[in-house]
Amino acid sequence: MKDRTVPQLHAVLDKYIKKWKRYLFLNTWLLDSSIRDYIQNDRDNIDTIATCDAEWKYFHVTLNFSYAKMRDMKKTEIEKIVIHELLHAVVNEMR
């Protein structure tokens, strides 16, 4: 699909977030997600697709997704990115 609107991208992301929260046992976590115009990695000053900020002691995770990078991605690629970001929450305390 080419150039999804922000609401269309939200719908796709929400679908996969709900699906994978359950599979990864994150159902009890508070999860916030947002779509940004773009996201820049602070360490390397590179545009990135998504970020995850996990706070285990509060069972809270914040996901940010880049509209510029994701608006024309295939749904299968979006699902892989959601899985990748949610896995950061699962393994965050192992670092």
C-alpha positions in Angstrom: 0.0 0.0 0.0 1.3 3.4 -0.8 1.1 6.5 1.5 -1.3 5.4 4.2 -2.9 8.2 6.2 -2.0 8.5 9.9 -5.3 7.0 11.0 -4.8 4.1 8.6 -1.3 3.5 10.0 -2.7 3.7 13.5 -5.2 1.0 12.7 -2.6 -1.3 11.4 -0.2 -0.7 14.3 -3.0 -1.1 16.9 -4.0 -4.5 15.3 -0.5 -5.9 15.6 0.2 -4.4 19.0 -2.9 -6.0 20.5 -2.1 -9.3 18.9 1.5 -9.4 20.0 0.9 -8.0 23.5 -1.0 -11.2 24.3 1.6 -13.5 22.7 4.4 -11.8 24.6 2.6 -11.8 28.0 2.4 -8.0 28.1 -1.3 -7.9 28.7 -0.9 -6.4 32.2 1.4 -3.6 31.0 0.2 -0.1 30.2 1.2 0.5 26.6 1.3 3.9 24.9 2.0 4.3 21.2 2.3 7.3 19.0 3.2 8.1 15.4 5.8 10.8 14.9 6.6 12.6 11.6 10.1 11.2 12.0 12.3 9.8 14.7 16.0 10.6 15.1 18.3 8.3 17.0 20.1 10.5 19.6 23.2 8.4 19.6 24.1 8.3 15.9 21.9 11.1 14.6 20.2 8.7 12.2 16.5 8.5 11.3 15.0 5.4 12.7 11.8 3.5 12.2 10.6 3.0 15.8 11.6 3.3 19.4 10.7 1.5 22.6 11.0 2.9 26.1 10.2 0.2 28.7 9.9 0.8 32.5 9.7 -2.6 34.1 9.1 -1.4 37.6 5.9 0.4 36.4 4.9 -2.2 33.8 4.8 0.6 31.3 6.1 0.8 27.7 6.0 3.6 25.2 6.4 2.9 21.5 7.0 5.6 18.9 6.7 4.9 15.2 8.0 7.1 12.3 5.2 8.0 9.8 7.8 9.0 7.2 9.4 5.5 7.3 6.3 3.4 7.7 3.6 5.0 5.6 4.2 2.9 2.6 5.5 -0.3 4.2 3.8 -3.7 3.7 1.7 -4.9 6.6 4.1 -7.9 7.1 7.0 -5.5 7.6 5.0 -3.4 10.0 4.1 -6.5 12.0 7.8 -7.4 12.2 8.7 -3.9 13.5 5.9 -4.1 16.2 7.2 -7.5 17.3 10.8 -6.2 17.4 9.9 -3.2 19.5 7.7 -5.2 21.9 10.6 -7.6 22.4 12.6 -4.7 23.7 10.1 -4.4 26.5 10.3 -8.1 27.3 14.1 -8.2 27.5 14.8 -4.7 28.8 15.8 -5.7 32.3 18.2 -8.4 30.9 20.7 -5.7 29.8 
